[in-house]
Amino acid sequence: MSKRDYYEVLEISKSASADEIKKAYRKMAIKYHPDKNPGDKEAEDKFKEAAEAYEVLSDEQKRARYDQFGHAGVGGNGGFGGGGFGGGMNMEDIFSQFGDIFGGSFGGFGGGRQQVKGSNLRIRIKLNLEEMVNGTQKTIKVKKMKMAEGATSKTCPTCGGSGVQLKVMNTMFGQMQTQTTCGTCQGIGKVADKIPAGANAQGLVKDEEEISINIPAGARDGIQLNVRGKGNDAPFGGIPGDLLVIIEEEVDKVIKREGDNLHQELYVSFAEAALGTKKEIPTVGGKVKITVDAGTQSGKILRLAGKGLPSIDSYGKGDMFIHINVWTPQNLNKEQKDFFEKQMDSGEMIAEPSGKEKTFFDKVKDLFN
């Protein structure tokens, strides 16, 4: 089942302001909130769907990638992220990130206590053209903060585990009660009890973990993949952060990329250009044979349709363009020199443009038509 457009989910236009996006999400969140729809699976799915849409559209960078590349550019089920709210986050995740959106209308799960989230990690992975075209799986070792073995926590003595502190103030209008985040536990409701040697004050220790990352076909230089829950651990049983994977393109020595299209140069001898020949060339899908027609001029461009990269925002593929260069011999032996001198003297091998030859600018124009 395909994912719905995020703007459609929140019922807003693509030009909606940040404030309009926030208001639209709050409206949807209240409408489908679990407290108002107990046991309603469809309402729960819509609640998560709205949260996923808001998570992307409320972030300027994610929104820009979504507007350019669609779901593939920002993660989510079936996209670059490997699981969005609907696939990887539960209600605790949503309330921990967007609990302030609901104001006083509803409580999150666990009253005033906040669900802490670990910090995100960022890494860079280089892909060659073949990996970008076909997709790949990379297994890497990541150094991250993890809960130390033997670390334990206890209920915060200041707030009693609620995560908040109540303050009563006497004013000319009587007593006023305010609620603030607990300064001792920072709203978590727990504090460290036993901390093993080598761990920090939150019971975390740096460790190495081997992580497999599925990179789908069509990944591009600069795209960011979001691997949920593979960042730093959070203290006291909170939600782990995410691993943000930034794709870097490994420059190919032969094939050059321009958007979805690929280019490479092919050198042929003077004899091959005059008589015609067949050449085997590399592509990202393996080697293919092409035909160089007799009488081919230097600068001619051959097009191999569909031999480029998959398009991010459509089902099509780019093309491969072969730029023919005729290699003029430089070191001729006596017999070869005699042959060419005879041809020059006879007037049979002279440059005689027919007027139909395409200029450099014509060739460039053809590439974009």
C-alpha positions as a Python dict, from the first residue, in 0.01 Angstrom:
ca = {
    (1, 'M'): (0, 0, 0),
    (2, 'S'): (149, 336, -104),
    (3, 'K'): (203, 611, 149),
    (4, 'R'): (-25, 915, 134),
    (5, 'D'): (112, 1258, 56),
    (6, 'Y'): (204, 1434, 383),
    (7, 'Y'): (27, 1755, 283),
    (8, 'E'): (-285, 1551, 210),
    (9, 'V'): (-260, 1379, 551),
    (10, 'L'): (-261, 1714, 734),
    (11, 'E'): (-509, 1867, 486),
    (12, 'I'): (-288, 2166, 407),
    (13, 'S'): (-144, 2324, 93),
    (14, 'K'): (221, 2288, -10),
    (15, 'S'): (272, 2657, 68),
    (16, 'A'): (152, 2622, 429),
    (17, 'S'): (350, 2814, 691),
    (18, 'A'): (515, 2652, 993),
    (19, 'D'): (233, 2781, 1214),
    (20, 'E'): (-33, 2640, 980),
    (21, 'I'): (143, 2301, 979),
    (22, 'K'): (152, 2295, 1360),
    (23, 'K'): (-216, 2390, 1389),
    (24, 'A'): (-317, 2128, 1130),
    (25, 'Y'): (-124, 1856, 1312),
    (26, 'R'): (-274, 1950, 1649),
    (27, 'K'): (-622, 1931, 1495),
    (28, 'M'): (-554, 1583, 1353),
    (29, 'A'): (-379, 1462, 1670),
    (30, 'I'): (-673, 1565, 1889),
    (31, 'K'): (-924, 1412, 1646),
    (32, 'Y'): (-752, 1072, 1639),
    (33, 'H'): (-598, 1078, 1989),
    (34, 'P'): (-610, 733, 2161),
    (35, 'D'): (-787, 885, 2462),
    (36, 'K'): (-1078, 986, 2237),
    (37, 'N'): (-1075, 666, 2033),
    (38, 'P'): (-998, 377, 2273),
    (39, 'G'): (-946, 47, 2092),
    (40, 'D'): (-992, 205, 1747),
    (41, 'K'): (-703, 69, 1533),
    (42, 'E'): (-790, 290, 1234),
    (43, 'A'): (-781, 603, 1452),
    (44, 'E'): (-448, 492, 1599),
    (45, 'D'): (-302, 448, 1247),
    (46, 'K'): (-424, 794, 1145),
    (47, 'F'): (-277, 939, 1467),
    (48, 'K'): (63, 788, 1380),
    (49, 'E'): (30, 893, 1014),
    (50, 'A'): (-32, 1255, 1118),
    (51, 'A'): (269, 1244, 1353),
    (52, 'E'): (490, 1112, 1072),
    (53, 'A'): (373, 1389, 839),
    (54, 'Y'): (435, 1655, 1104),
    (55, 'E'): (780, 1517, 1187),
    (56, 'V'): (888, 1580, 825),
    (57, 'L'): (699, 1899, 737),
    (58, 'S'): (789, 2078, 1064),
    (59, 'D'): (1160, 2037, 987),
    (60, 'E'): (1282, 2279, 717),
    (61, 'Q'): (1554, 2048, 583),
    (62, 'K'): (1335, 1737, 579),
    (63, 'R'): (1051, 1933, 420),
    (64, 'A'): (1282, 2059, 143),
    (65, 'R'): (1400, 1703, 70),
    (66, 'Y'): (1041, 1577, 74),
    (67, 'D'): (927, 1851, -167),
    (68, 'Q'): (1211, 1756, -403),
    (69, 'F'): (1225, 1377, -376),
    (70, 'G'): (898, 1271, -211),
    (71, 'H'): (889, 992, 49),
    (72, 'A'): (1215, 845, -86),
    (73, 'G'): (1414, 1146, 31),
    (74, 'V'): (1309, 1151, 396),
    (75, 'G'): (1272, 792, 510),
    (76, 'G'): (952, 618, 606),
    (77, 'N'): (823, 273, 507),
    (78, 'G'): (973, 168, 178),
    (79, 'G'): (1189, 481, 149),
    (80, 'F'): (1538, 587, 246),
    (81, 'G'): (1474, 601, 618),
    (82, 'G'): (1396, 237, 679),
    (83, 'G'): (1088, 296, 892),
    (84, 'G'): (901, 615, 987),
    (85, 'F'): (653, 671, 1267),
    (86, 'G'): (406, 425, 1123),
    (87, 'G'): (668, 151, 1107),
    (88, 'G'): (916, 224, 1386),
    (89, 'M'): (773, 462, 1646),
    (90, 'N'): (513, 385, 1906),
    (91, 'M'): (290, 615, 2109),
    (92, 'E'): (568, 679, 2361),
    (93, 'D'): (790, 804, 2076),
    (94, 'I'): (524, 1043, 1954),
    (95, 'F'): (441, 1187, 2295),
    (96, 'S'): (809, 1222, 2386),
    (97, 'Q'): (878, 1432, 2075),
    (98, 'F'): (553, 1620, 2024),
    (99, 'G'): (384, 1616, 2364),
    (100, 'D'): (391, 1996, 2377),
    (101, 'I'): (163, 2010, 2072),
    (102, 'F'): (-130, 1874, 2271),
    (103, 'G'): (-111, 2142, 2539),
    (104, 'G'): (-345, 2065, 2829),
    (105, 'S'): (-598, 1876, 2617),
    (106, 'F'): (-451, 1533, 2680),
    (107, 'G'): (-181, 1373, 2887),
    (108, 'G'): (83, 1149, 2739),
    (109, 'F'): (142, 797, 2858),
    (110, 'G'): (291, 820, 3205),
    (111, 'G'): (145, 1152, 3322),
    (112, 'G'): (396, 1436, 3344),
    (113, 'R'): (698, 1210, 3318),
    (114, 'Q'): (897, 1257, 2999),
    (115, 'Q'): (1040, 978, 2789),
    (116, 'V'): (1403, 1077, 2731),
    (117, 'K'): (1563, 1005, 2395),
    (118, 'G'): (1929, 936, 2329),
    (119, 'S'): (2127, 1161, 2099),
    (120, 'N'): (2159, 1089, 1726),
    (121, 'L'): (2480, 976, 1559),
    (122, 'R'): (2598, 1080, 1212),
    (123, 'I'): (2820, 880, 979),
    (124, 'R'): (2915, 901, 611),
    (125, 'I'): (2916, 608, 370),
    (126, 'K'): (3070, 615, 22),
    (127, 'L'): (2891, 438, -265),
    (128, 'N'): (3016, 364, -613),
    (129, 'L'): (2789, 401, -917),
    (130, 'E'): (2693, 34, -923),
    (131, 'E'): (2583, 49, -558),
    (132, 'M'): (2385, 366, -626),
    (133, 'V'): (2206, 200, -918),
    (134, 'N'): (2134, -140, -765),
    (135, 'G'): (2127, -67, -392),
    (136, 'T'): (2343, -250, -142),
    (137, 'Q'): (2384, -353, 221),
    (138, 'K'): (2669, -214, 427),
    (139, 'T'): (2782, -354, 760),
    (140, 'I'): (2972, -100, 967),
    (141, 'K'): (3106, -69, 1320),
    (142, 'V'): (2977, 231, 1513),
    (143, 'K'): (3106, 365, 1845),
    (144, 'K'): (2808, 469, 2055),
    (145, 'M'): (2696, 527, 2412),
    (146, 'K'): (2524, 221, 2562),
    (147, 'M'): (2383, 142, 2903),
    (148, 'A'): (2658, -17, 3108),
    (149, 'E'): (2601, -370, 3232),
    (150, 'G'): (2495, -357, 3595),
    (151, 'A'): (2379, 7, 3588),
    (152, 'T'): (2055, 59, 3782),
    (153, 'S'): (1823, 350, 3854),
    (154, 'K'): (1580, 449, 4126),
    (155, 'T'): (1276, 671, 4157),
    (156, 'C'): (1366, 1039, 4172),
    (157, 'P'): (1341, 1146, 4540),
    (158, 'T'): (1248, 1503, 4445),
    (159, 'C'): (942, 1441, 4226),
    (160, 'G'): (857, 1087, 4336),
    (161, 'G'): (882, 963, 3977),
    (162, 'S'): (630, 1207, 3829),
    (163, 'G'): (893, 1409, 3644),
    (164, 'V'): (740, 1739, 3758),
    (165, 'Q'): (751, 1967, 4059),
    (166, 'L'): (454, 2163, 4190),
    (167, 'K'): (511, 2510, 4323),
    (168, 'V'): (253, 2713, 4518),
    (169, 'M'): (281, 3090, 4517),
    (170, 'N'): (84, 3333, 4730),
    (171, 'T'): (-45, 3628, 4528),
    (172, 'M'): (-293, 3909, 4588),
    (173, 'F'): (-548, 3690, 4411),
    (174, 'G'): (-481, 3394, 4636),
    (175, 'Q'): (-263, 3089, 4592),
    (176, 'M'): (-144, 2994, 4241),
    (177, 'Q'): (-5, 2653, 4158),
    (178, 'T'): (248, 2602, 3878),
    (179, 'Q'): (399, 2284, 3740),
    (180, 'T'): (759, 2270, 3619),
    (181, 'T'): (995, 1999, 3501),
    (182, 'C'): (1180, 1838, 3788),
    (183, 'G'): (1527, 1990, 3818),
    (184, 'T'): (1678, 1675, 3969),
    (185, 'C'): (1583, 1418, 3706),
    (186, 'Q'): (1506, 1659, 3419),
    (187, 'G'): (1156, 1516, 3380),
    (188, 'I'): (1261, 1151, 3348),
    (189, 'G'): (1133, 1044, 3689),
    (190, 'K'): (1444, 836, 3761),
    (191, 'V'): (1798, 899, 3879),
    (192, 'A'): (2107, 681, 3881),
    (193, 'D'): (2139, 429, 4161),
    (194, 'K'): (2438, 204, 4087),
    (195, 'I'): (2699, 316, 3833),
    (196, 'P'): (2959, 59, 3720),
    (197, 'A'): (3324, 158, 3687),
    (198, 'G'): (3395, 334, 3357),
    (199, 'A'): (3037, 456, 3308),
    (200, 'N'): (2931, 820, 3320),
    (201, 'A'): (2687, 975, 3568),
    (202, 'Q'): (2392, 844, 3365),
    (203, 'G'): (2520, 487, 3360),
    (204, 'L'): (2632, 505, 2996),
    (205, 'V'): (2957, 371, 2857),
    (206, 'K'): (3112, 399, 2508),
    (207, 'D'): (3095, 71, 2318),
    (208, 'E'): (3119, -54, 1959),
    (209, 'E'): (2826, -211, 1773),
    (210, 'E'): (2809, -373, 1431),
    (211, 'I'): (2513, -239, 1232),
    (212, 'S'): (2376, -351, 894),
    (213, 'I'): (2235, -73, 677),
    (214, 'N'): (2012, -142, 377),
    (215, 'I'): (2070, 121, 109),
    (216, 'P'): (1800, 117, -160),
    (217, 'A'): (1853, 160, -533),
    (218, 'G'): (1862, 523, -643),
    (219, 'A'): (2052, 665, -345),
    (220, 'R'): (2230, 990, -429),
    (221, 'D'): (2518, 1198, -305),
    (222, 'G'): (2397, 1405, -8),
    (223, 'I'): (2091, 1192, 71),
    (224, 'Q'): (2047, 1120, 442),
    (225, 'L'): (1917, 782, 559),
    (226, 'N'): (1761, 749, 903),
    (227, 'V'): (1818, 419, 1085),
    (228, 'R'): (1578, 425, 1379),
    (229, 'G'): (1705, 334, 1726),
    (230, 'K'): (2070, 282, 1630),
    (231, 'G'): (2207, 602, 1783),
    (232, 'N'): (2320, 654, 2142),
    (233, 'D'): (2122, 483, 2417),
    (234, 'A'): (1915, 695, 2651),
    (235, 'P'): (1961, 661, 3028),
    (236, 'F'): (1717, 468, 3246),
    (237, 'G'): (1533, 278, 2972),
    (238, 'G'): (1457, 574, 2745),
    (239, 'I'): (1434, 570, 2364),
    (240, 'P'): (1764, 522, 2176),
    (241, 'G'): (1860, 795, 1931),
    (242, 'D'): (1885, 741, 1556),
    (243, 'L'): (2177, 674, 1326),
    (244, 'L'): (2185, 931, 1045),
    (245, 'V'): (2371, 800, 740),
    (246, 'I'): (2488, 1057, 483),
    (247, 'I'): (2560, 918, 136),
    (248, 'E'): (2874, 1026, -47),
    (249, 'E'): (2940, 940, -412),
    (250, 'E'): (3265, 769, -496),
    (251, 'V'): (3392, 930, -816),
    (252, 'D'): (3432, 679, -1100),
    (253, 'K'): (3748, 702, -1313),
    (254, 'V'): (3567, 618, -1637),
    (255, 'I'): (3197, 696, -1601),
    (256, 'K'): (3081, 1044, -1500),
    (257, 'R'): (2735, 1119, -1355),
    (258, 'E'): (2516, 1416, -1447),
    (259, 'G'): (2185, 1386, -1261),
    (260, 'D'): (2031, 1053, -1367),
    (261, 'N'): (2243, 1039, -1685),
    (262, 'L'): (2590, 887, -1721),
    (263, 'H'): (2867, 986, -1961),
    (264, 'Q'): (3188, 825, -2078),
    (265, 'E'): (3441, 884, -2352),
    (266, 'L'): (3532, 619, -2610),
    (267, 'Y'): (3850, 652, -2816),
    (268, 'V'): (3866, 482, -3154),
    (269, 'S'): (4147, 472, -3408),
    (270, 'F'): (4132, 654, -3740),
    (271, 'A'): (4087, 320, -3918),
    (272, 'E'): (3805, 211, -3684),
    (273, 'A'): (3624, 539, -3740),
    (274, 'A'): (3662, 512, -4116),
    (275, 'L'): (3568, 145, -4153),
    (276, 'G'): (3335, 101, -3854),
    (277, 'T'): (3383, -136, -3563),
    (278, 'K'): (3225, -292, -3255),
    (279, 'K'): (3343, -197, -2907),
    (280, 'E'): (3277, -340, -2562),
    (281, 'I'): (3223, -70, -2299),
    (282, 'P'): (3158, -80, -1923),
    (283, 'T'): (2822, 26, -1781),
    (284, 'V'): (2689, 8, -1425),
    (285, 'G'): (2495, -303, -1526),
    (286, 'G'): (2793, -481, -1682),
    (287, 'K'): (2974, -462, -2015),
    (288, 'V'): (2777, -409, -2338),
    (289, 'K'): (2874, -408, -2706),
    (290, 'I'): (2807, -103, -2920),
    (291, 'T'): (2845, -42, -3293),
    (292, 'V'): (3054, 245, -3427),
    (293, 'D'): (2932, 308, -3781),
    (294, 'A'): (3170, 352, -4072),
    (295, 'G'): (3253, 717, -4128),
    (296, 'T'): (3190, 816, -3765),
    (297, 'Q'): (3324, 1162, -3690),
    (298, 'S'): (3503, 1263, -3372),
    (299, 'G'): (3258, 1420, -3130),
    (300, 'K'): (2962, 1200, -3221),
    (301, 'I'): (2748, 1102, -2920),
    (302, 'L'): (2579, 762, -2890),
    (303, 'R'): (2286, 721, -2653),
    (304, 'L'): (2208, 402, -2461),
    (305, 'A'): (1853, 448, -2331),
    (306, 'G'): (1783, 334, -1976),
    (307, 'K'): (2149, 265, -1890),
    (308, 'G'): (2169, 549, -1639),
    (309, 'L'): (2060, 574, -1275),
    (310, 'P'): (1706, 512, -1145),
    (311, 'S'): (1518, 837, -1096),
    (312, 'I'): (1441, 921, -731),
    (313, 'D'): (1099, 1072, -791),
    (314, 'S'): (973, 849, -1075),
    (315, 'Y'): (998, 494, -1209),
    (316, 'G'): (1220, 584, -1504),
    (317, 'K'): (1593, 561, -1556),
    (318, 'G'): (1848, 799, -1702),
    (319, 'D'): (2055, 726, -2013),
    (320, 'M'): (2419, 652, -2088),
    (321, 'F'): (2591, 882, -2341),
    (322, 'I'): (2904, 763, -2524),
    (323, 'H'): (3123, 1047, -2655),
    (324, 'I'): (3329, 927, -2954),
    (325, 'N'): (3683, 1062, -2992),
    (326, 'V'): (3885, 969, -3301),
    (327, 'W'): (4246, 916, -3201),
    (328, 'T'): (4483, 1065, -3456),
    (329, 'P'): (4804, 857, -3490),
    (330, 'Q'): (5114, 1046, -3378),
    (331, 'N'): (5408, 812, -3445),
    (332, 'L'): (5379, 672, -3798),
    (333, 'N'): (5629, 433, -3953),
    (334, 'K'): (5757, 488, -4310),
    (335, 'E'): (5499, 260, -4468),
    (336, 'Q'): (5211, 439, -4292),
    (337, 'K'): (5347, 779, -4385),
    (338, 'D'): (5377, 677, -4750),
    (339, 'F'): (5013, 555, -4744),
    (340, 'F'): (4876, 881, -4608),
    (341, 'E'): (5095, 1094, -4837),
    (342, 'K'): (4960, 907, -5139),
    (343, 'Q'): (4604, 968, -5018),
    (344, 'M'): (4675, 1338, -4977),
    (345, 'D'): (4835, 1362, -5319),
    (346, 'S'): (4539, 1183, -5480),
    (347, 'G'): (4293, 1416, -5309),
    (348, 'E'): (4080, 1121, -5199),
    (349, 'M'): (4116, 1173, -4820),
    (350, 'I'): (4046, 1539, -4760),
    (351, 'A'): (3808, 1707, -4518),
    (352, 'E'): (3485, 1777, -4705),
    (353, 'P'): (3209, 1875, -4461),
    (354, 'S'): (2866, 1820, -4614),
    (355, 'G'): (2712, 2103, -4413),
    (356, 'K'): (2493, 1855, -4228),
    (357, 'E'): (2745, 1798, -3950),
    (358, 'K'): (2624, 1909, -3608),
    (359, 'T'): (2813, 2180, -3423),
    (360, 'F'): (2919, 2141, -3061),
    (361, 'F'): (2622, 2349, -2950),
    (362, 'D'): (2383, 2134, -3155),
    (363, 'K'): (2515, 1826, -2978),
    (364, 'V'): (2473, 1982, -2634),
    (365, 'K'): (2118, 2086, -2725),
    (366, 'D'): (2039, 1726, -2833),
    (367, 'L'): (2141, 1595, -2491),
    (368, 'F'): (1857, 1787, -2326),
    (369, 'N'): (1586, 1705, -2585),
}
